[in-house]
Amino acid sequence: MNLGFFTMPIHPVGRDWRETLKEDQEAFILADQLGFSEGYVGEHVTDLAENVTSCVVFLATLSRFVKRMRLGTGTVNLPNVHPAHVASQIAMLDHLLDGRLNFGISPGGLLSDAEIFGNLDADRNAMFLEGIESVLKLWTTEPPYDIDGKYWKISTRRQLIPEIGQGIIPKPLQKPHPPIVVTAVAPFSKGVTAAAARGWDPISANFLMPKWVATHRASYEEGCLQGNRAIDLGNWRVAKSIFVATDRQIAYDYARGPDSPYLHYFNSLFTKLVRNGRSNLFKEDPDMPDSAVTLEHVMDRLVIYGTPEEVTEKLLAFRDEVGPFGTLLYAGHDWRDPDLAKASMRLMAERVMPAVNSAIWRNQSQVRTA
């Protein structure tokens, strides 16, 4: 199992924006130094707590500092951006990163973003599909393009001057394009199936109950069959909120105490999703009343914390519950205590993951020899 990083930063409102952006940059640089395989960052425009308004811009700032790790948009919210803008920006970013870019896409989940961009009442799933199809056409066809969509009409026919390069969208370094990944938040996700059939791969969100994360395996396998792809669960990524400390009490206080950045994160998500009618994401029984969905219940099921030995045991149990997957994405949170936050990432990379992979290897060896 590989170790990656995923952050949709949720910082306390009122923190200096310069400080939180620097902190988020440092998390990626540290992940790279610790050998994480890939790192993703989300974006939202209308949320003061979620401070990254453009994942493309943020990742561009890391291009000279992250040396080995692949970087991913997590995600570009396609209904909110013109496809030509997306195609050109992603192409440039792929070159800045020397071909180490993963292209994460979604319809976008923050409804205030949808409102400010004027698509709150639109079919954002349809906009998402038209958006990505237009981006791919811009990368794989020649100008003047002439893409006649419902939401966007794209052409440079009137102003094309090919001999000097005018009217031509640049293409990414990776051919035919960077690997495409989609985030999955719904149980029994049809989006995962559709994505896999197109050759794309899923990321299961860290705020989805393990019972529902497990359903993504079947959705992914079904999509691979539809797309005549080999089923490779190594392409499935699962995000998880984790905190590791050498002292059990410190781990509890930082992950579950009243000033916990993990508590702050899930309180913010809990408030947004329940208000938007998505309380089902936090239920393990669809018949569970909304009144029974408490923040305490969410924290119990969605945050793994403890000593390296305890976290190793809990992660192996989580893997048994959801099934085998290729990359565990360690979820980034506000650094209330930078020293503890950095130490957690180090312990995760240097002690927990080697122990997890050793246990997986032993179990597989036992199965082969049985």
C-alpha positions as CSV (number, residue, x, y, z in Angstrom):
1,M,0.0,0.0,0.0
2,N,1.3,3.4,-0.9
3,L,1.1,6.5,1.3
4,G,-0.2,9.7,-0.2
5,F,-1.6,13.0,1.1
6,F,-4.9,14.8,0.5
7,T,-6.0,18.1,2.0
8,M,-9.1,20.2,1.7
9,P,-7.8,22.6,4.3
10,I,-10.3,23.8,6.9
11,H,-8.6,26.4,9.2
12,P,-10.2,28.4,12.0
13,V,-11.8,31.5,10.5
14,G,-9.7,34.5,11.3
15,R,-6.3,32.9,11.1
16,D,-3.9,35.0,9.0
17,W,-4.3,33.8,5.4
18,R,-0.6,34.1,4.7
19,E,0.2,31.8,7.7
20,T,-2.4,29.1,6.7
21,L,-1.2,29.0,3.0
22,K,2.4,28.7,4.2
23,E,1.4,25.9,6.6
24,D,-0.4,24.0,3.8
25,Q,2.7,24.4,1.5
26,E,4.9,23.1,4.2
27,A,2.7,20.0,4.7
28,F,3.3,19.1,1.0
29,I,7.0,19.7,1.2
30,L,7.3,17.6,4.3
31,A,5.2,14.8,2.7
32,D,7.6,14.8,-0.3
33,Q,10.6,14.6,2.0
34,L,9.0,11.7,3.9
35,G,8.5,9.7,0.7
36,F,4.7,10.1,0.2
37,S,3.9,9.0,-3.3
38,E,1.4,11.7,-4.3
39,G,-0.5,14.7,-2.8
40,Y,-3.8,16.4,-3.6
41,V,-5.3,19.7,-2.7
42,G,-8.9,20.9,-3.0
43,E,-10.3,24.3,-3.8
44,H,-13.3,26.4,-2.9
45,V,-14.0,30.0,-3.6
46,T,-16.6,31.1,-1.1
47,D,-15.4,29.6,2.2
48,L,-13.1,31.6,4.5
49,A,-12.2,28.4,6.4
50,E,-11.1,26.6,3.2
51,N,-8.3,28.8,2.2
52,V,-7.2,27.4,-1.2
53,T,-9.3,29.1,-3.8
54,S,-7.4,27.6,-6.8
55,C,-5.7,24.2,-6.5
56,V,-3.8,24.9,-9.8
57,V,-2.3,28.1,-8.4
58,F,-1.4,26.4,-5.2
59,L,0.3,23.4,-6.8
60,A,2.2,25.8,-9.1
61,T,3.8,27.4,-6.0
62,L,5.1,23.9,-5.1
63,S,6.7,23.1,-8.5
64,R,10.3,24.1,-7.4
65,F,10.1,22.6,-3.9
66,V,8.3,19.2,-4.3
67,K,11.0,17.0,-6.0
68,R,9.6,13.5,-6.3
69,M,5.9,13.3,-5.2
70,R,3.2,13.5,-7.9
71,L,0.8,16.3,-7.3
72,G,-2.9,16.4,-8.0
73,T,-5.8,18.8,-8.2
74,G,-8.3,17.6,-5.7
75,T,-10.4,18.7,-7.4
76,V,-11.0,21.2,-10.2
77,N,-14.7,21.9,-9.9
78,L,-15.6,21.9,-13.6
79,P,-19.1,23.6,-13.7
80,N,-17.5,26.7,-12.2
81,V,-14.7,27.2,-14.8
82,H,-14.7,27.5,-18.6
83,P,-13.2,24.4,-20.2
84,A,-10.7,26.4,-22.2
85,H,-9.4,27.9,-19.0
86,V,-9.1,24.5,-17.4
87,A,-7.4,22.9,-20.5
88,S,-4.8,25.7,-20.7
89,Q,-4.1,25.9,-17.0
90,I,-3.7,22.1,-16.5
91,A,-1.5,21.9,-19.5
92,M,0.8,24.6,-18.1
93,L,0.8,23.0,-14.7
94,D,1.7,19.6,-16.1
95,H,4.8,21.2,-17.7
96,L,5.7,23.1,-14.5
97,L,5.6,19.7,-12.7
98,D,7.6,17.9,-15.4
99,G,4.8,15.5,-16.0
100,R,4.1,14.7,-12.3
101,L,0.5,15.9,-12.3
102,N,-2.7,14.0,-11.6
103,F,-5.8,15.7,-12.9
104,G,-8.6,15.5,-10.2
105,I,-12.0,16.6,-11.3
106,S,-15.5,16.8,-9.8
107,P,-18.8,18.7,-10.1
108,G,-18.0,20.5,-6.9
109,G,-19.7,20.1,-3.6
110,L,-19.8,23.5,-2.0
111,L,-23.2,25.0,-2.8
112,S,-22.2,28.6,-2.1
113,D,-19.6,28.2,-4.9
114,A,-22.3,26.9,-7.2
115,E,-24.5,29.9,-6.3
116,I,-21.8,32.5,-6.9
117,F,-21.0,31.0,-10.3
118,G,-24.7,30.9,-11.2
119,N,-25.2,27.1,-11.5
120,L,-26.9,26.4,-8.2
121,D,-30.1,25.3,-9.9
122,A,-28.4,23.8,-13.0
123,D,-27.6,20.2,-13.7
124,R,-24.1,20.3,-12.5
125,N,-23.4,16.7,-13.3
126,A,-24.3,17.4,-16.9
127,M,-22.0,20.5,-16.8
128,F,-19.3,18.4,-15.3
129,L,-19.5,15.8,-18.2
130,E,-19.6,18.5,-20.9
131,G,-16.7,20.3,-19.2
132,I,-14.4,17.3,-19.1
133,E,-15.3,16.2,-22.6
134,S,-14.6,19.7,-23.9
135,V,-11.2,19.8,-22.1
136,L,-10.2,16.4,-23.7
137,K,-11.3,17.6,-27.1
138,L,-9.2,20.7,-26.8
139,W,-6.2,18.5,-26.0
140,T,-6.8,15.9,-28.7
141,T,-8.2,17.8,-31.7
142,E,-6.7,20.6,-33.8
143,P,-7.8,24.2,-33.9
144,P,-10.1,26.0,-34.6
145,Y,-12.0,23.3,-32.5
146,D,-15.7,24.2,-33.0
147,I,-17.1,22.6,-29.8
148,D,-20.8,23.3,-29.8
149,G,-22.0,22.3,-26.3
150,K,-25.1,23.1,-24.3
151,Y,-23.2,25.1,-21.7
152,W,-20.1,26.2,-23.6
153,K,-19.4,27.0,-27.2
154,I,-15.7,26.9,-28.0
155,S,-14.0,28.0,-31.2
156,T,-11.0,30.1,-32.4
157,R,-12.1,30.0,-36.0
158,R,-12.3,33.8,-36.5
159,Q,-9.0,34.6,-34.9
160,L,-6.8,31.6,-35.7
161,I,-3.3,32.4,-37.0
162,P,-1.5,29.0,-36.8
163,E,1.8,30.2,-38.2
164,I,2.4,32.3,-35.1
165,G,0.6,30.0,-32.7
166,Q,-2.4,32.2,-32.1
167,G,-5.8,30.5,-31.4
168,I,-4.2,27.2,-30.2
169,I,-4.7,25.7,-26.7
170,P,-1.5,24.2,-25.4
171,K,-1.3,20.5,-24.7
172,P,-0.1,18.7,-21.5
173,L,3.3,17.1,-21.3
174,Q,1.8,13.7,-20.4
175,K,0.2,12.0,-23.4
176,P,-2.6,12.0,-24.2
177,H,-3.2,13.8,-20.9
178,P,-2.4,13.5,-17.1
179,P,-4.1,10.6,-15.3
180,I,-7.6,11.6,-14.3
181,V,-9.0,10.9,-10.9
182,V,-12.4,11.7,-9.4
183,T,-13.5,12.0,-5.8
184,A,-16.3,9.8,-4.6
185,V,-18.5,10.7,-1.6
186,A,-21.7,8.7,-2.3
187,P,-22.5,5.1,-1.2
188,F,-22.7,2.7,-4.2
189,S,-21.3,5.5,-6.3
190,K,-22.5,5.5,-9.9
191,G,-19.9,8.1,-10.5
192,V,-17.1,5.7,-9.7
193,T,-18.5,3.2,-12.2
194,A,-18.8,5.8,-14.9
195,A,-15.3,7.1,-14.2
196,A,-13.7,3.7,-14.2
197,A,-15.4,2.9,-17.5
198,R,-13.7,5.9,-19.0
199,G,-10.3,4.9,-17.7
200,W,-10.3,7.2,-14.7
201,D,-9.6,6.2,-11.1
202,P,-11.4,7.0,-7.8
203,I,-10.5,8.7,-4.5
204,S,-12.9,7.7,-1.7
205,A,-13.4,10.7,0.6
206,N,-12.2,10.8,4.2
207,F,-15.7,11.9,5.4
208,L,-17.6,8.8,4.2
209,M,-18.4,6.0,6.6
210,P,-16.2,2.9,6.1
211,K,-19.3,0.8,5.3
212,W,-20.0,3.1,2.3
213,V,-16.3,3.3,1.3
214,A,-16.4,-0.5,0.9
215,T,-19.2,-0.1,-1.8
216,H,-16.8,1.7,-4.0
217,R,-14.8,-1.4,-4.7
218,A,-17.8,-3.0,-6.5
219,S,-18.5,0.2,-8.3
220,Y,-15.0,0.5,-9.5
221,E,-14.8,-3.2,-10.6
222,E,-18.1,-2.8,-12.5
223,G,-16.8,0.3,-14.3
224,C,-13.6,-1.5,-15.3
225,L,-15.6,-4.3,-16.8
226,Q,-17.8,-1.8,-18.7
227,G,-14.6,-0.1,-20.1
228,N,-12.8,-3.4,-20.9
229,R,-10.1,-2.5,-18.4
230,A,-8.1,-4.9,-16.2
231,I,-9.4,-4.6,-12.6
232,D,-6.5,-3.2,-10.6
233,L,-7.4,-2.2,-7.1
234,G,-4.0,-0.6,-6.8
235,N,-5.6,2.4,-8.7
236,W,-8.1,2.9,-5.9
237,R,-7.2,5.6,-3.4
238,V,-8.8,6.0,0.0
239,A,-8.5,9.1,2.2
240,K,-8.5,8.9,6.0
241,S,-8.1,11.3,8.9
242,I,-5.2,10.0,11.0
243,F,-3.2,11.3,13.9
244,V,-0.1,9.5,15.4
245,A,1.8,10.4,18.5
246,T,4.2,8.4,20.7
247,D,2.0,9.2,23.7
248,R,-1.5,7.9,23.8
249,Q,-2.9,10.8,25.9
250,I,-1.4,13.3,23.6
251,A,-2.9,11.5,20.6
252,Y,-6.3,11.6,22.2
253,D,-6.1,15.2,23.2
254,Y,-5.0,16.4,19.8
255,A,-7.5,14.2,17.8
256,R,-10.5,14.4,20.1
257,G,-10.0,17.1,22.6
258,P,-12.1,20.4,22.6
259,D,-9.4,22.3,20.7
260,S,-8.7,19.5,18.3
261,P,-8.2,20.6,14.6
262,Y,-9.8,17.3,13.7
263,L,-12.9,18.2,15.7
264,H,-13.0,21.6,14.0
265,Y,-12.7,20.0,10.6
266,F,-15.5,17.6,11.1
267,N,-17.7,20.1,12.8
268,S,-17.4,22.3,9.7
269,L,-18.1,19.4,7.3
270,F,-20.9,18.0,9.5
271,T,-22.7,21.4,9.5
272,K,-22.4,21.9,5.8
273,L,-23.4,18.4,4.7
274,V,-26.3,18.0,7.1
275,R,-27.7,21.4,6.1
276,N,-27.4,20.5,2.5
277,G,-29.3,17.3,3.0
278,R,-26.3,14.9,2.9
279,S,-26.6,13.5,6.4
280,N,-26.7,10.1,4.8
281,L,-23.0,10.2,4.3
282,F,-22.6,9.9,8.1
283,K,-25.1,7.1,8.6
284,E,-24.3,3.4,8.6
285,D,-28.0,2.6,8.5
286,P,-30.1,4.5,6.0
287,D,-33.1,4.4,8.4
288,M,-31.0,6.1,11.2
289,P,-32.8,9.3,12.1
290,D,-30.9,12.6,11.6
291,S,-31.2,13.3,15.3
292,A,-29.0,10.2,16.0
293,V,-26.2,11.5,13.7
294,T,-24.0,13.3,16.2
295,L,-20.6,14.8,15.8
296,E,-19.3,12.4,18.5
297,H,-20.5,9.4,16.3
298,V,-18.8,10.9,13.3
299,M,-15.5,11.4,15.1
300,D,-15.7,7.8,16.5
301,R,-16.0,6.3,13.0
302,L,-13.9,8.7,10.8
303,V,-10.8,9.6,12.8
304,I,-8.0,7.1,13.5
305,Y,-5.6,8.2,16.2
306,G,-3.2,6.7,18.8
307,T,0.4,5.4,19.1
308,P,2.1,4.0,16.0
309,E,1.1,0.5,17.2
310,E,-2.5,1.4,17.8
311,V,-2.8,3.3,14.5
312,T,-1.3,0.3,12.6
313,E,-3.8,-2.0,14.2
314,K,-6.7,0.3,13.4
315,L,-5.6,0.8,9.8
316,L,-5.4,-2.9,9.2
317,A,-8.9,-3.3,10.6
318,F,-10.1,-0.5,8.4
319,R,-8.5,-2.2,5.4
320,D,-10.2,-5.4,6.3
321,E,-13.5,-3.6,6.5
322,V,-13.3,-1.7,3.2
323,G,-11.2,-4.1,1.2
324,P,-7.7,-3.8,-0.4
325,F,-6.8,-0.6,-2.1
326,G,-3.6,0.9,-3.6
327,T,-3.0,4.2,-1.8
328,L,-3.9,5.5,1.6
329,L,-4.2,9.3,1.5
330,Y,-3.3,10.8,4.8
331,A,-5.8,13.8,5.3
332,G,-4.3,17.1,6.1
333,H,-5.7,19.3,8.8
334,D,-5.0,22.6,10.5
335,W,-1.7,22.6,12.4
336,R,-2.9,23.7,15.8
337,D,0.5,22.5,17.1
338,P,3.0,22.4,14.2
339,D,5.4,20.1,16.0
340,L,2.8,17.5,16.8
341,A,1.3,17.7,13.3
342,K,4.7,17.2,11.6
343,A,5.6,14.4,14.1
344,S,2.4,12.6,13.2
345,M,3.3,12.7,9.5
346,R,6.8,11.4,10.2
347,L,5.5,8.6,12.4
348,M,3.0,7.7,9.8
349,A,5.7,7.4,7.1
350,E,8.5,5.9,9.2
351,R,6.7,3.6,11.6
352,V,3.0,3.0,10.7
353,M,3.2,2.4,7.0
354,P,6.2,-0.1,7.2
355,A,4.3,-2.0,9.9
356,V,1.0,-2.0,7.8
357,N,2.8,-3.2,4.7
358,S,4.7,-5.8,6.6
359,A,1.4,-7.2,8.0
360,I,-0.2,-7.1,4.6
361,W,2.7,-9.0,3.1
362,R,2.6,-11.6,5.9
363,N,-1.1,-12.2,5.4
364,Q,-0.7,-12.5,1.6
365,S,2.2,-15.0,2.1
366,Q,0.0,-17.1,4.4
367,V,-2.8,-17.1,1.8
368,R,-0.4,-18.2,-1.0
369,T,1.0,-21.1,1.1
370,A,-2.3,-22.2,2.5
